[in-house]
């Protein structure tokens, strides 16, 4: 498993900043998880990322399990 840190990235970024950050990633990720914030906003952001960037995006619920391969 590989873990990467995004230096200089704020957990308080707004939707526009998160979309721009995701768009700048190279290579583009295959999966994105939105999991910090209001439930509906996380779901909306995940849906927008999936549509715009053609990737798998999810907004996991509290206590959901995610298996990384």
DRENPALUM-552987 format. One record per residue (C-alpha): residue number from 1; y, x, z. Coordinates in steps of 0.25 Angstrom, whole numbers. Layout:
residues N
NUM; Y; X; Z .
...
***
This chain:
residues 69
1; 0; 0; 0 .
2; 14; 5; -3 .
3; 26; 1; 4 .
4; 40; 3; -1 .
5; 54; 2; 6 .
6; 67; -3; -1 .
7; 78; 6; 5 .
8; 91; 0; 6 .
9; 86; -14; 4 .
10; 91; -24; 14 .
11; 83; -35; 19 .
12; 95; -44; 18 .
13; 96; -43; 3 .
14; 100; -56; -4 .
15; 92; -63; -15 .
16; 100; -56; -26 .
17; 98; -42; -20 .
18; 83; -45; -18 .
19; 82; -49; -33 .
20; 90; -37; -37 .
21; 81; -28; -29 .
22; 68; -33; -34 .
23; 73; -32; -48 .
24; 76; -17; -46 .
25; 62; -14; -41 .
26; 55; -5; -51 .
27; 44; -8; -53 .
28; 46; -22; -50 .
29; 36; -27; -39 .
30; 25; -36; -42 .
31; 26; -44; -29 .
32; 38; -47; -20 .
33; 38; -54; -7 .
34; 50; -61; -1 .
35; 49; -62; 14 .
36; 61; -60; 22 .
37; 71; -72; 22 .
38; 71; -87; 22 .
39; 58; -93; 16 .
40; 64; -101; 4 .
41; 73; -89; 0 .
42; 61; -80; 0 .
43; 53; -89; -8 .
44; 65; -91; -18 .
45; 67; -76; -19 .
46; 52; -74; -22 .
47; 52; -84; -32 .
48; 64; -78; -39 .
49; 58; -64; -39 .
50; 45; -69; -45 .
51; 53; -76; -56 .
52; 63; -66; -59 .
53; 54; -53; -58 .
54; 41; -59; -62 .
55; 34; -54; -49 .
56; 26; -61; -38 .
57; 35; -64; -27 .
58; 32; -71; -14 .
59; 39; -76; -1 .
60; 28; -75; 9 .
61; 28; -85; 21 .
62; 27; -80; 35 .
63; 14; -75; 39 .
64; 9; -74; 24 .
65; 0; -63; 21 .
66; 2; -54; 9 .
67; -9; -45; 4 .
68; -4; -32; -4 .
69; -14; -26; -13 .
***
